[in-house]
Amino acid sequence: MVTTIALLIIGLIVLIVGGDYLVRGSSSIALRLHLSPLVVGLTIVAFGTSAPELVISVQSALKGSPDITMGNVVGSNICNLALVLGVTAVINPVKVQTNSIRVDWPMTMGSSLLLYILVREAYLNALEGIIMLVFLSFYLFFTIKQSRRENLAIKVEDNEEIPDAPSKQIWKDIVFILIGCISLYYGSEWFVGSSKELALSLGVEERVVGLTIVALGTSLPELVTAAVASFKGQTDLALGNLMGSNIFNILSILGITSIIKNIHVNEIILHKDIIWMLLITLMILPLMIVRREVGRIDGLILLIVYSVYIYTVVV
């Protein structure tokens, strides 16, 4: 048991480090090819930071653990909007950008509804995965176009994950990418394998492990980043970033995974967990509209909702 938990933690750390190296190397090469920081931020950085979740989902599907695949995505989305946003708001109220109301929330809710509609037959196939990626492409195109029109590139350029300029030596970028890919592969192997072993040793369903341990583990970077930013009073982009993460989780991770291998969906995830995800996403809207901020009381409510949800999963 101790070895399994240790390997689980090591796998998660290696995954996070691997994703970071992949982002650094890829971003530098993209800038070397004269792509704008805006495009780099919305594509390479977005995909790179989702890389740990992606490789976990793909590995789980290939290893015959679809509940971990689906639980990872649904659980992470619930975690982002309930736990991460809740913690952030309790530390410091989160300001709501107009763009979050007009674009990010509708797209987040739309992606969640699309997932619910597509999995009604209890599986996701390659065609449905392609549909998800098409929706993601439209979203990226619209976001890039709108950001350029409204001169929002400065916000993306402030993202610490995007270098101001490419590195001086291209071989370093290539080494970073190689380290990132290798780390993601082995990290996912250890993390997914340990998750399965943990489920078996504790006598719980893989769905429960996917929705709790795996989802919380893959959401830790967002939680730490959001908490640190909140302590510094930098919460302006927090809500939009979290909803953007949810959009990518559904459309890119499940889209790519289902193209590689059909994903069978647990009936409980379909009729319970996805409904929770939809309700929590819906719950965010009035919090955004009424006072144009998610306050401390709202944050406490979100944390209570997340605690209730986890209780219903575990018990």
C-alpha positions, 0 to 999 in steps of 0.5 A: 500500500505504501509503495503504491501511494508513493508511486502515485505521488511520484507519478503525479510529480513527474507528470506535472514537471513533464508538462512544464518542460513540454510547455517551455520547449514548445513555446520557445520553438513556436516563438522562434517560428514567429507565432504571436504570444497570444496564439502560443498561449491559447494553443501550445500552453493550453494543450501543454498544461492539459498534457498530464490529464490527456496522457492519464486519460489515454493510458487509462483507456488503453489499459481498460480503465475507462472509469478513470478516463471519464472520472478524471475529466468530470472530476477535474471540471467539478474540482475546478469550479467548486474547490479551486474557485471556492478556495480562490474566492475565500482568499480574495473575491474573484472579479468577473470579466465581461468576456467570461459571461459572454463567451467562457461560461456559455462555451463551458456550459455548451461543452458540458451539455455536448458531452452529456448528449454524446454519452447518452448511449454510454460510450464515446466513439471516434466520430464523436471525438472528431465533433468535439475537436471541431467545436474546440477549433471553432472556440480557439479561432473565435477566441484568437480573433476576439482577443486580437480585435479587443487588444487582449494580447497583453493579458496573455503575454503576462502569462508567466508560462510564455517566454518573452522570446525564444531561447538562444539555443534550439537544442535546449528547446528540443531537450526540454520537449524530449524530457517533457514527453518522456516524463509524461509517458512514465509519469502516466504509467506510474500514476494510472497503474498506482491508481488501479492498484489503489482501487483494488487494494481499497476495494473501491470502484475505479470511478471513485478513484478517478473522480477523487484522487486522480481528479484532485491530483491533476487539478493541484497545479490549478489549485496552487496557482489560483491560491497564490494568485489570490493571495497576491490579489491577482484574481482578474483572470482566475474564473476565465482560466478555470472555465477555459481549463474545463472546456479543454478538458472536455473537448480536447482530452475526451476528444483525442482519447475517444479517437484513439480508443472508444470510451465506455461510460459508467452509468453512474457517471452518466446519470450522476456525476455529469449531472453534478458537473452541469449543475455546478456550472449552472450555479456559477452563472448567477454568482457571476451576473448578480455582483460581477464577482464571486465573493467569500460567501460564494466561495464558502458555498462552493466549498460546501457543495464540493464537500457534499459531492465528494461525500456522495461519491465516497459513501 
